[in-house]
């Protein structure tokens, strides 16, 4: 009887530990064990258009979202470039995010290093990275709603979109060229380095690119499905920098976050 009781106690302890292990993994990384998450798409915007509070504000948003899902033990950086200004050098998105490899919520590798992420050689560009609609997940493991997922007539109306989470919102702010580097100064591709929510003056040309008097942010698509060249990090511009303007072309001010460690 004593031996049987000991066996029961041991089995009970093992089962208790087994039950705790997955929940601990979820608390730490937001996924059930496996490879820790080191990449995600923000599940929600800051909410002031492309005014993110600069790079510091964007990084803080990444860190906050990671913290909520138990991944705040890593250092998170927003994949955003800034352009050179007088007395202020440019910052390249690719120089901010560490060296890889990077894995999504499900433990799937997005890219092993910066070269694969950006297609730095002809061969790597031909093969591409592994960022797709099914792998470009939020920190909660959600697929980002994209083009034609839901037939919502008002999905370019911010007043509707902000209370309807399944509307198309697949444009990610990057301010970057295809190689992950900043655009040269002169034309605004970063909404004044992520500090402006200003739109062009009414009556100007309706184009998705910057120019004189046209605040603008370069965007990409995690689902590779949209206007321009369909690039994940440098497809086309926006019609302005306000929350309303971003939403006209199916963005809400979301961006990519990478762990540097």
Secondary structure as UniProt FT lines:
FT   HELIX           2..29
FT   STRAND          39..41
FT   TURN            49..50
FT   HELIX           54..68
FT   TURN            69..70
FT   TURN            72..73
FT   STRAND          76..78
FT   TURN            86..87
FT   HELIX           93..95
FT   STRAND          102..103
FT   TURN            105..106
FT   STRAND          109..111
FT   HELIX           114..118
FT   HELIX           122..127
FT   TURN            133..135
FT   STRAND          137..138
FT   TURN            139..140
FT   TURN            147..149
FT   TURN            153..156
FT   HELIX           158..161
FT   TURN            162..163
FT   TURN            165..166
FT   STRAND          171..173
FT   TURN            178..179
FT   HELIX           191..194
FT   TURN            202..203
FT   TURN            212..213
FT   STRAND          219..221
FT   TURN            222..223
FT   TURN            228..229
FT   HELIX           243..248
FT   TURN            249..250
FT   STRAND          251..259
//
